[in-house]
Amino acid sequence: MACVFCRIRDGELPSTKVAEAERAFAIMDINPLNDGHVLVLTKAHAQHLFDIAEEDLVAAARLAWRVASGIRRGLAPDGLNFVQANGRAAFQSVPHFHIHLIPRWLGDGKGFDWALVPGDPARIRAAAERIRAVL
């Protein structure tokens, strides 16, 4: 089965388009967390952040900023989640790079937070060293 987002891009499946750029497009999420939940997708298929071309990532980020500004002006939410997941462990449900723009209102009852637990400073430094070593 072909990628659902590629099929939407190609006009094989319906969507409610919000905006489009040369390398990215934005559609309404059909399973919205809140009213105004938008998905920003790259036109080129890339499973996740680790596969995407830099130009496509930049295009998606630019379009996400533009659409987020429209959400802010058009819906006046109290806040907005800018969410991008990579892989099953991060709860990526469709294997095509996409960004969720989710308008949030105080008391919307949707959650999306975690308890702040101080990390072990030695482990934090060790992780930083491993990352820096491969950059």
Rosetta blueprint (number, residue, H / E / L):
1 M L
2 A L
3 C L
4 V H
5 F H
6 C H
7 R H
8 I H
9 R H
10 D L
11 G L
12 E L
13 L L
14 P L
15 S L
16 T L
17 K E
18 V E
19 A E
20 E E
21 A L
22 E L
23 R L
24 A E
25 F E
26 A E
27 I E
28 M E
29 D L
30 I L
31 N L
32 P L
33 L L
34 N L
35 D L
36 G L
37 H L
38 V E
39 L E
40 V E
41 L E
42 T E
43 K L
44 A L
45 H L
46 A L
47 Q L
48 H L
49 L L
50 F L
51 D L
52 I L
53 A L
54 E H
55 E H
56 D H
57 L H
58 V H
59 A H
60 A H
61 A H
62 R H
63 L H
64 A H
65 W H
66 R H
67 V H
68 A H
69 S H
70 G H
71 I H
72 R H
73 R H
74 G H
75 L H
76 A L
77 P L
78 D L
79 G E
80 L E
81 N E
82 F E
83 V E
84 Q L
85 A L
86 N L
87 G L
88 R H
89 A H
90 A H
91 F L
92 Q L
93 S L
94 V L
95 P L
96 H L
97 F L
98 H E
99 I E
100 H E
101 L E
102 I E
103 P E
104 R E
105 W L
106 L L
107 G L
108 D L
109 G L
110 K L
111 G L
112 F L
113 D L
114 W L
115 A L
116 L L
117 V L
118 P L
119 G L
120 D L
121 P H
122 A H
123 R H
124 I H
125 R H
126 A H
127 A H
128 A H
129 E H
130 R H
131 I H
132 R H
133 A H
134 V H
135 L L
